[in-house]
Amino acid sequence: MHVLLIVTLGFCLLFEAVLTLHILLGFVFVYLIAAHLWQRKRTSMSLLNRLRRPGGWHRPAGRLALADAVLLALTAVMFVSGLWDWQLQRTTIRWHALSGVLLTIVTVVHTVRRRRRLRSSAIS
C-alpha cells in the first residue's frame, strides 16, 4: 500500500501538466489513503487517542501518531487546494503544488523509516 501511495504521488507530480490524468491520479491517491486508513482502523483510532495525550508524544507510538496526523493534514490540504485550483480559483501561492511536494517527501521518509516492519506486514 505504501509503495502505491508513493508511486501515485510521484505520477501526480510528473503528470501535473496533463490535467485530466493529474486529477484522476489525485482521486486514486485519496481513495488509497481512505483504504489505508480503513485497513488500519483499530491502529488509527489508537493513534488518535494517543494524540489527545501530549505527554506521550516523545515515545515511538506518539511520534507515529503525530506523523499520521501530519500526513492526513497534508493530504487534506493538497486535496482541498487541488479542488480549489480545479475550479479556476488559482492563487498566487501554489498551495496545491507545495503541499504535494511536501506530502511526497514526508510519505517517502515515513515509509523508509518503517521499511523493516512494512516487509513483514500483511493486509488484513
LUMTILUM-91624 format. One record per residue (C-alpha): residue in one letter; x, y, z. Coordinates in steps of 0.1 Angstrom, whole numbers, padded with zeros to 4 digits, always signed. Layout:
LUMTILUM-91624
AXYZ ...
This chain:
LUMTILUM-91624
M+0000+0000+0000 H+0028+0024+0009 V+0045+0019-0024 L+0013+0025-0043 L+0008+0058-0024 I+0044+0069-0032 V+0040+0059-0069 T+0006+0076-0072 L+0021+0108-0057 G+0051+0106-0080 F+0029+0102-0111 C+0007+0131-0099 L+0037+0153-0097 L+0051+0140-0130 F+0018+0145-0149 E+0008+0178-0135 A+0007+0193-0169 V-0018+0167-0182 L-0047+0179-0161 T-0072+0151-0166 L-0046+0124-0157 H-0034+0145-0128 I-0070+0148-0114 L-0077+0111-0119 L-0044+0101-0102 G-0053+0126-0074 F-0086+0109-0068 V-0069+0075-0069 F-0044+0087-0042 V-0073+0100-0020 Y-0090+0066-0024 L-0058+0048-0014 I-0055+0070+0017 A-0091+0062+0027 A-0085+0024+0020 H-0052+0026+0040 L-0069+0042+0070 W-0099+0018+0068 Q-0074-0012+0067 R-0058+0002+0099 K-0089+0015+0116 R-0080+0000+0150 T-0045+0013+0148 S-0058+0047+0135 M-0082+0050+0164 S-0055+0041+0189 L-0031+0067+0174 L-0059+0093+0175 N-0063+0086+0212 R-0026+0090+0217 L-0027+0124+0202 R-0050+0135+0230 R-0022+0129+0255 P+0007+0152+0246 G+0028+0138+0274 G+0034+0106+0253 W+0043+0123+0220 H+0080+0117+0226 R+0075+0079+0227 P+0076+0059+0194 A+0038+0054+0193 G+0033+0091+0200 R+0057+0100+0172 L+0038+0077+0149 A+0005+0093+0158 L+0020+0127+0151 A+0034+0115+0118 D+0000+0101+0108 A-0017+0134+0118 V+0007+0154+0097 L+0002+0130+0067 L-0035+0133+0070 A-0034+0171+0073 L-0011+0174+0043 T-0034+0151+0023 A-0064+0172+0032 V-0046+0205+0023 M-0035+0190-0010 F-0070+0177-0018 V-0088+0209-0009 S-0063+0232-0027 G-0065+0209-0057 L-0102+0212-0059 W-0099+0250-0054 D-0074+0252-0083 W-0096+0229-0104 Q-0124+0254-0101 L-0101+0281-0117 Q-0096+0300-0084 R-0058+0299-0088 T-0039+0318-0061 T-0005+0335-0064 I+0009+0310-0039 R+0006+0275-0054 W-0006+0257-0022 H-0016+0226-0041 A+0019+0221-0057 L+0037+0230-0024 S+0016+0206-0004 G+0020+0179-0030 V+0058+0181-0029 L+0059+0183+0009 L+0035+0153+0011 T+0056+0133-0012 I+0087+0140+0009 V+0070+0132+0042 T+0054+0100+0028 V+0088+0087+0015 V+0105+0095+0048 H+0076+0079+0067 T+0078+0047+0046 V+0116+0044+0046 R+0118+0047+0084 R+0093+0019+0087 R+0106-0003+0059 R+0116-0033+0081 R+0081-0035+0096 L+0065-0030+0062 R+0082-0060+0047 S+0065-0083+0073 S+0031-0066+0075 A+0001-0081+0059 I-0032-0066+0048 S-0060-0079+0069 
